[in-house]
Amino acid sequence: MRPSPIIAAALAALSALPAAAGAQPREASATVVAVPHFATASNEETDAGTTYTIATQIADLVTADLKSTASVIIADTSNVRVPSYPEITAPAYPQWRSVGAKLLLSGFVNARSDGRLTIGCYVYDVQSGRELARQGFAVTTGEWRRAAHRCADAAYTQATGDKPLFDSRIVYVAKSGREESPVKRIAVMDFDGSSHSFITEGDATVVTPHWSPKGKRIAYTSFTGGRAHVRVNELASKSDRPLLQTEDPNFAPAFSPDGVLIALAVASGGNTDIVTVDSAGGIPRRLTTSPSIETSPSWSPDGTQIAFVSDRSGSPQLYVMNADGTAQRRVSFGTGVYGAPSWSPDGDHIAFQKVEGPWSRIGVMNANGSEERLLSQGPDDEQPAWSPNGQRVLFQSADAGTRRTVLSSIPLAGGEARTVSTPQDASDPNWSQREE
C-alpha cells in the first residue's frame, strides 16, 4: 500500500504489538429492539416495486443495520402478529413485552401521487408505552434505503445514547487489475456497501482520500504525471482540481473541521513538513520546520490542534501541535513505529497504526498519549478512520483466507472486527456522516 518512496517514508508509521495499559471502555449492556414488518395503507405499484415489498425491504435493512452493532439485540418476532397500519401509531404493547423488547421500531410506506414515497418510522418505549422519537420522509423510489438507515439511527440513538451511525458514507481506494500493474480508484459507498460509485477513472494511482466535514468534497493524493499531489473533488459538480500550484510533492490531505483549511505534507528541499492552505487553494503556511519527515496530519474536532507523524526522534512517532504550529510535543512513547493518527469525533482519543516487527495493528490512546491500547490483531492492519459517532474504528486489513486487502471495523471498546463489504480490494478508508 505504499506506492512511492515518498509516501512510503512519510506515511509509513504502521501498527503492531500489544502496547500499554489503561482500562478498556466497556460495551454497555445490549438493548432488545423489536423491528416488525413495516405497514402500508394500500399495496400500490411503484418504480421500485410494490409498497408492500418496499416495506419488507426497509424492515430488513433496519434490522441488518441494528444487528451490525453489539449494542442492540433484535427481538424474535416470528410468533408475533404483524402490526396493522393503524397500530403503527398505536402499538399493542403487550405483544412486544411478551418477546422481551425494550424498544419498538415500527413504520409505514405509502405511495404518493407525485411518484415519490412517504416513509415514516416511530420508536417506542415498550415498558412505559410512550413514543420516544419519530422520523418522516418524502423520498424518490430510489432513496428508500437512506430513509431506512435514518430510521435505524433513530432506534440506535435511543438504545445507546450515541450519535447516529448508519446514515453515513465511506470513501476508500478500490484496487483492481494485476498486482504488478494495479488500477486504483477513489470509490464512495454507503455505510453498508450499497450505492457504490467511483470518483476517479483509474488513469493514475490514488491514495489517502479524506472527506470534507459536510461530505461534499473529497481531498486525495494523486500520482497523475508520476508526481504526488493533492487534488480536491467536488462531488456535485464532479470538478477535480489540484490543491497547490507547485512542483513539490504534496500528499496526505486532511480537511479542518470547518472545511476552510486543508492540512497536508509537502516535500521540498529534502525536507517534508506539515502545511495548511485554504481548501480553495492559495499559498500554504508551513507549520513544522524540523530537519525530519512530518506527515499524516489529523485535526482535533474543535480545530485547535493537529496530530501528525514525525521521525525527529529517530523513528516515526505521534506528535500533537497547536493548529498554528506552536507547542509541538510527542505523545507516543511505546515500542515500535507509529503512524496514521486519526482524532476521534469527541476529541478524547487518537487512533493510530503501530508496527512492531512484522506485525501491523490498530490502536487507540487518549489525546494526551496516555492509556495506549491495541484494538486489532494484525498482522496487516493500517489506516484507521473513526465512525462519525466515534464508537467504531474502520481500517484496512488483509483477509486471512484470500489475502485480499479489505476494510474492517472494530468497536472502540474492543471486540470482534467485522469486514465491510466492497466489490474490489479496498484500502485507505475515511468515514463521514451524510449531510441532512
VENVEN-V60854 format. One record per pair of residues at least 4 apart in sequence whose ideal C-beta (glycine too) atoms are under 7 Angstrom apart, sorted by the first residue. I is the first residue (numbers start at 1). J is the second residue. If there is no record, write none. Layout:
i: <I I>
j: <J J>
This chain:
i: <1 1 2 2 2 2 3 3 3 3 4 4 4 5 6 6 6 6 6 7 7 7 7 8 9 10 10 10 10 10 10 11 11 11 11 12 12 13 13 13 13 13 13 13 13 14 14 14 14 14 14 14 15 15 15 15 15 15 15 15 15 15 15 16 16 16 16 16 16 16 16 16 17 17 17 18 19 19 19 19 19 19 20 20 20 20 21 22 22 22 22 24 24 24 25 25 26 27 27 27 27 27 28 28 30 30 30 30 31 31 31 31 31 32 32 32 32 32 33 33 33 33 33 33 33 33 33 34 34 34 34 34 34 35 35 35 35 35 35 36 36 36 36 36 36 37 37 37 37 38 38 38 38 38 38 39 39 39 39 39 39 40 40 40 40 40 40 40 41 41 43 43 43 44 44 44 45 46 46 46 46 46 47 48 48 48 48 49 49 51 51 51 51 52 53 54 54 54 54 55 55 56 57 58 58 58 58 58 58 59 60 61 61 61 62 62 62 62 62 63 63 64 64 65 65 65 65 66 66 66 66 66 67 69 70 70 71 71 72 72 75 75 75 76 77 80 80 81 83 83 83 83 85 86 87 87 88 88 88 88 89 91 91 91 91 93 93 93 94 96 96 96 97 97 101 102 102 103 103 103 103 103 103 103 104 104 105 105 105 105 106 107 107 107 107 107 108 109 109 110 110 111 112 112 112 112 116 116 116 117 117 117 118 119 119 119 119 120 120 120 121 121 121 121 122 122 123 123 123 123 123 124 124 124 125 125 132 133 133 135 135 135 137 139 139 139 143 144 145 145 146 146 147 148 149 149 149 149 150 150 152 152 153 153 153 153 153 154 155 156 156 156 156 156 157 157 157 162 162 163 163 164 164 165 165 165 165 166 167 168 168 168 168 168 168 169 169 169 169 169 169 169 170 170 170 170 170 171 171 171 171 171 171 172 172 172 172 172 172 172 172 173 173 173 173 173 173 173 174 174 174 174 174 174 175 175 175 175 175 175 176 176 176 177 177 177 178 183 184 184 184 185 185 185 185 185 186 186 186 186 186 186 186 187 187 187 187 188 188 189 189 189 189 190 190 193 193 193 196 199 199 200 204 204 204 205 206 206 206 207 207 208 208 208 208 208 208 209 209 209 209 210 210 210 210 210 210 210 211 211 211 211 212 212 212 212 213 213 213 213 214 214 215 215 215 216 216 217 217 217 217 218 218 219 219 219 219 219 219 220 220 221 221 221 221 221 222 222 223 223 227 228 228 228 229 229 229 229 230 230 230 230 230 230 231 231 231 231 232 232 232 233 234 234 243 243 243 243 244 244 244 244 246 248 248 248 249 250 250 250 251 251 252 252 252 252 252 253 253 254 254 254 254 254 255 255 255 256 256 256 256 256 257 257 257 257 258 259 260 260 261 261 261 261 262 262 262 263 263 263 263 263 264 264 265 265 265 265 265 266 266 266 267 271 272 272 272 273 273 273 273 274 274 274 274 274 274 275 275 275 275 276 276 276 277 277 277 278 287 287 288 288 290 290 290 292 292 292 293 293 294 294 294 295 295 296 296 296 296 296 297 297 298 298 298 298 298 299 299 299 300 300 300 300 301 301 301 301 302 303 304 304 305 305 305 305 306 306 307 307 307 307 307 308 308 309 309 309 309 309 310 310 311 311 313 313 315 316 316 316 317 317 317 318 318 318 318 318 318 319 319 319 319 320 320 321 321 321 321 322 322 331 331 332 332 333 334 335 336 336 336 337 337 338 338 339 339 340 340 340 340 340 341 341 342 342 342 342 342 343 343 344 344 344 344 344 345 345 345 345 346 347 348 348 349 349 349 349 350 350 350 351 351 351 351 351 352 352 353 353 353 353 353 353 354 354 354 355 358 359 359 360 360 360 360 360 361 361 361 361 361 362 362 362 362 362 362 363 363 363 363 364 364 364 365 365 365 365 366 366 375 375 375 376 376 376 376 380 380 381 381 382 382 383 383 383 383 383 384 384 385 385 385 385 386 386 386 387 387 387 387 388 388 388 390 391 391 392 392 392 392 393 393 393 394 394 394 394 394 395 395 396 396 396 396 396 396 397 397 398 398 399 399 399 404 405 405 405 406 406 406 407 407 407 407 408 408 408 408 409 409 409 410 410 411 422>
j: <382 427 7 8 11 12 7 205 207 223 8 223 228 9 10 228 249 251 267 11 207 228 251 12 293 251 252 265 272 293 295 252 295 296 339 316 339 296 309 316 337 338 339 340 353 337 339 340 353 355 360 382 353 354 355 359 360 361 362 363 378 381 382 336 354 355 356 357 359 360 361 378 336 356 359 374 334 354 363 372 373 374 334 371 372 373 371 370 371 372 373 373 413 414 412 413 413 70 71 411 413 415 71 160 70 71 72 73 71 72 102 103 159 73 75 100 101 102 66 72 74 75 101 103 105 155 159 75 77 96 99 101 104 59 62 63 66 74 105 59 77 80 82 83 106 55 56 59 82 55 58 59 107 108 109 55 83 84 85 88 108 51 52 55 85 108 109 110 85 110 50 51 52 50 51 111 50 51 54 111 117 141 141 54 141 142 144 53 54 55 109 110 111 56 57 58 109 117 144 59 109 60 61 62 107 109 119 144 148 63 64 65 145 148 66 105 148 151 152 67 74 68 192 149 152 166 192 72 74 152 155 156 74 156 411 415 159 160 156 159 99 100 101 99 99 95 99 95 87 88 91 106 108 90 91 92 106 107 108 122 122 96 104 106 124 97 126 129 98 101 104 126 101 126 126 126 127 123 124 125 126 155 158 159 124 126 121 123 151 155 122 119 120 121 122 151 120 117 119 117 118 117 116 117 118 138 138 139 140 139 141 144 138 137 139 144 147 134 135 136 134 135 151 154 131 134 132 133 154 155 158 130 131 132 130 132 158 154 158 150 151 154 147 143 144 147 147 148 149 194 150 167 151 152 153 166 167 191 154 167 156 166 157 164 165 166 167 158 159 160 162 164 165 166 162 163 164 389 391 388 389 389 433 387 388 389 391 191 434 191 388 431 432 433 434 188 189 190 191 215 432 434 189 191 394 429 431 186 188 209 211 218 430 187 209 407 422 426 427 428 429 184 186 206 207 209 427 428 185 187 198 422 424 426 182 184 405 424 425 427 182 183 424 181 182 183 182 202 202 205 206 198 200 201 202 206 198 199 200 206 209 218 220 196 197 198 199 197 199 193 194 195 196 194 195 420 421 422 423 218 233 206 222 223 224 223 220 221 222 221 428 220 221 251 252 253 428 218 220 428 430 218 219 220 253 254 255 430 215 218 430 432 216 217 255 259 255 257 258 259 259 435 432 434 435 235 236 232 233 234 235 233 235 230 232 243 253 255 262 231 253 228 230 251 252 253 229 231 227 228 249 249 250 251 242 244 249 250 243 244 250 251 253 264 240 241 242 243 241 243 279 240 238 239 253 262 277 281 250 277 281 284 250 266 267 268 267 264 265 266 264 265 264 265 295 296 297 262 264 262 263 297 298 299 259 262 279 260 261 263 299 303 299 301 302 303 303 279 278 279 276 277 278 279 276 277 279 274 276 297 299 306 275 297 272 273 274 294 295 273 275 284 272 291 293 294 295 286 288 289 294 287 288 294 297 306 308 284 285 286 287 284 285 287 281 282 284 282 321 325 294 325 294 310 312 310 311 312 310 311 308 309 310 308 309 308 309 339 340 341 306 308 306 307 341 342 343 303 306 343 304 305 343 347 343 345 346 347 347 323 322 323 320 321 322 323 321 323 318 320 341 343 350 319 341 316 318 338 339 341 317 319 315 316 317 330 337 337 338 339 330 332 338 331 332 338 341 350 352 328 329 330 331 329 331 325 326 327 328 326 327 368 369 338 369 369 372 356 354 355 356 354 355 352 354 352 353 352 353 382 383 384 350 352 350 351 384 385 386 347 350 348 349 351 386 390 386 388 389 390 390 367 366 367 364 365 366 367 364 365 367 362 364 384 386 393 363 384 360 362 381 382 383 384 361 363 374 360 379 378 379 378 379 380 381 382 374 376 377 378 381 375 376 381 384 393 395 372 373 374 375 373 375 412 369 370 371 372 370 371 393 410 414 381 395 410 417 397 398 395 397 395 396 395 396 427 428 429 393 395 394 429 430 431 390 393 431 391 392 394 431 431 432 433 412 411 412 409 410 411 412 409 410 412 407 409 420 429 431 408 429 405 407 426 427 428 429 406 408 403 405 403 404 406 425 425 426 427 419 422 426 420 422 426 429 417 418 419 420 417 418 420 415 417 415 426>
